[in-house]
Amino acid sequence: TGLGANVSWDAQNRRVLISMSGSQTKPLVDNLMNTTILGEPVATAEQLRTLQLKNNPSAPDLAALYISIGREYGIRGDIAFCQAAKETGWWKYGGLVVPEQNNYCGLSATGAEATGEEDLHGADPFRVSFRAGMHGAFFRTPADGVEAQIQHLYAYACTAALPAGKSIVDPRFTLVRRGVSPRWVDLNGRWAVPGVGYGESILNDYYQQLFN
């Protein structure tokens, strides 16, 4: 272009990409609204880690897990990471869920305390559990917590079976109406209730920080 920018078309996610000489590719805000949950990551684990440490130097190192597990499911792990940043306040928490739960997206945190006898709906009891008096699911490891979030996104984004060799770790996977939210903005009112602007916030307030 006349401004020295390179313009390209991301067909998979149906968006325009603009990059300046020596700068990182930056998606136009208007096109972010059409970004799909399924797809290859644009940001690297190192870029996510740098942004995470900028917002919380004490945050756990989860970026590589989001990228690798996201790829196993065909999910945009870079944006899933940003969703977790929104849900946890950059892993500072302060809400109903506590850090030792490895629950980075508020799964099953409905406002009511758990009894410890909750139905796991087919999820692996070795990897996920509930504890009386606590809010939301507990995941055995950070990787289990990341995979549960990725699985929940997968349930919303498509109707396909789990990838080969995968077992259910998300206790709400079978409760989702499959395929109703192919885009991040389609999570509004579904992942979060009432959820007005939920998907837009993930993209504009968190993901966009990677390109500022």
N, C-alpha and C positions, 0 to 999 in steps of 0.2 A: 504494500500500500504506500501512499504518499507520505505516511507518517513513519515509515520504516518498520511496520509491523508485519508479521506473517499471519495470514488468515487461513484456517483449515476447517473442514467439516467433519465432525465426529458422527458418523452415520449410525453407529450402534445406540448412542444416547441422544441422537438428533439435536445436536447443539453446535454452535459456532465456537471455535477456539481461536484466541488471539494471543500471539506472543511477540514481545518486543525483543530486539537484539540483546542477548545477554540476560534475559529475564525468563522466569518460569511461565509456562503457558497458563493463561488466565481465562476461565470460562465466563462468558457474558452473563450477568445476573438474570436477564430476561430468559435466557435459555436454560438456566439451572432448574427452572420450574418443571421442565420436561425430563429431567434426569431420572433414569430408571434405577431401581434397586439392584437389578441384575446387571452385570457388566464387569469389565476389568478395571482395577484401580488406576487412577491417574497419579495420585501422590504416592511417594515411596514411604517405607517404614521410617526411614531416617528423617524425612520431612515432617511426618506426623509426630515423631518423638521430639523434634526440635520445638514444634508448636506446643506440645504438651508441657514440656519443661518450662517454656516461657510463661505459661499460665499457672503451672503448679510444679515447682522444682522437686517436690516430694512425691509426685505421682508415680504409680507403678509402671514398669516398662512393658506395655502391652501392644505396642504398635505392630511389631512383627507378627504377633498372633492374629491380629485383625486382618492383615494382608494375606497371610498364608491360609488361614481357615476360610476367609472370604473367598479366596480362589478355589478352594475345594468345593464350594457350593455355587460358584459363579456369581457371588454377591460382591457389590462394591465395598470391600473392606475398609477403604479409606474413609468413606462417608459413614459407615457403621461405627467406626472409631469416633467420628464427630458426633454421632447420635449419643454414644456413651458419654462423651464429654459434656453434652447438654444434660443428660439424665443425672450425672453425678456431680455436676458443677466442677468439671475438670478434676474429678476424683478427690474433691474436698468434702463431698457428701453433705451432711447436715440435715437430711430428711429422715424418712422412716428406715431406709436401708443402710446398713453399716458396712465398712470396708471388708471385714472378714467373710462376708457372704459371697464374695466374688460375683456379685450380681450387678452388672454394669448398666442395666437398662430398666431396672425396676420390675422385673418379671414377677408376677403374682403379688406385687405390693399394691393391694387394693384399698388400704386404709383400715382393714380389719386385722387384728392379731391372728396369727396362725395357731392352730390347735396341736400341730405336730402329727395329725392323722389325715392330712389332706391327700386326696386322690392324685397320683402322679400322672394319670392318663397315659400310661405306657412308657413313661420316661424311666431311664435306668436309675434304680434306687441307690446304686453305688456312687452315682455321680451327682445326684440332686436330692435334696430333702427339705423338710420344713421343721421348724423348731417352735415349740409352744411359747407364746408370748412375743414372738418376733414377727416382723413384717416381710413378706416376700420369700422367694426361694433361696436356699443355700446351695452353692455349687462347690464340689470337692476341691477343684483347682481353678486357677485363673483361666486356663485353657478351656475348661468345662463351661465357665461362665461366658467366655467369648463365643464358644460354639452354640450355646443356648440362644444367645442374642441373634447370631447369624441364622440359626434354624428358624427362629420366630420371623425374621425378615423373609426368609425363603418361603415360609408358609403363606405369608401375605403376597409375595411377589409372583408366585407361580403355582401350578397344580401338579408338577412333576413329583415322583417319588424321591425319597432321600437318595443322595449319591450312594453308589455301591460301597458297602462296608460300614455305613454310618448307622448308628442307633439313636433313638430319641433321647435327648437330654433336656429339651425344653418342655416343661410340664404343661404348657398351654398350646403345644404344637397342634394337637388334634382338635382344639377348640376354635381354631381360626377358620373362617370361610376362605378357602384357598383361592389365591390368585386375584383377590379383590383390590390389591394395592400395588400395581406394577411400578408406580413412581413414588418417590419419597413424599411428595405432597399428598399422595393418596392415603397416607397414614393418618391424616387429620381426622379426628373423631373416631379412630379405630385403635391405634396404639395408645393414644392419649385422649381422654374424654374430659371436657368437650373438645379439646385439641385444636382449637382455632389457630392456624398459623404454625402448627407443630413442625411439619415437614419443611416449610419455608425457613423456619428458625434454624434447623439443622444445617441447611444449605447456606443461608445468608450470614448467620451469626457465628458459625463455627467453621464449616468447610471453606468459606471465602477467606478466612484468616490466613489460610495457606498461601494466598496470592497477594496479600497486602504488602 
